[in-house]
Amino acid sequence: MALKKTSEVVAISFGLNESAPNTFTQEQIDLTLSPLDLEVFVVVACDLDPSAPDVIPGVRCGSFATLTKSSQTSYKSLSNSNTVATARRDAITDGASGVGAFQHTSLDSPVANLDYVDIIATNNFFVAIQGDNNGIPMSLNGRLWGYRARADAATYAALTQSEILSA
């Protein structure tokens, strides 16, 4: 794969609020890439920080966030090839005391020493938040780090076709 770095690493910050409690809400973020120049965005790290879910005795509550390369209609896990990163928070309580145990998992960057996390070839990416069993809307704050690069024609065609066909 032939990529030529054309910028330094940039950080793109974003924030998103659920439109209503427990409702999948998505926002498109424009990268302003130049398809005529075969420009792609090479992702080197991603941090997703969804808000903490409600704590309701005997009820599992959650807050789920995702960053994808294409528009989605529901929360997608890392098993979806267009998913760049996910984060989730769960509040699981017993019915008696209401004491919650929170779990937070996120793909800030992989454990392995990789050159990049993913490559976005189309002109935008999408962030989404969805709550589960919450009384109030959840929110998401995040940041994506990466750099612009120029791909050779064959690489660019393969990347864009892969993104579009697996959307």
C-alpha positions, 0 to 999 in steps of 0.5 A: 500500500502506497501512502505519502504523508501530506500533513502533521498529526491533527486532532479533531474534537467532537461532542454529541448529545442523544436526541432523547433518552435511549435513542441512537443519535449520529453526527457526521463530521467532515474531513474535507479530503480532496478526492481529486488528489486521492487524499485519505485520513490515516487514523493514529488514535481515537478516544471516545468518552460516553457519559456515565449511565444511570444507576437503577437497582436491579436494572442494567443501564448503559451508554454506548459510543461508536466512531464509524467510516460510514453512516449507521442506523444503530450502534455497531461493534468492532466486528463491523469493518467500518467501525474505527472505535467503540466505547461503552459504560455499563451500570449493573446493580443487584436489586437489593442494595443498588450498589453499581459496578461500572465497566468502561472499555475503549479503543484509545489505541491498540496495544500492538505497535502499529503504524496506524489504527485505520484509514478513512478514504471517504470525505467524512466520519460518523460518531454516535451515542446511544443509551440503554435504560436511562432516564436522561439523554447520554452524551459523547465527547471524543477526539480523533488523531490522524494525518492526511496522506495521498494514496496511489490510484490503486490503493485509493480505489480499493479503500474507497470501494471497501468503505462504500461496499461494506457500509 
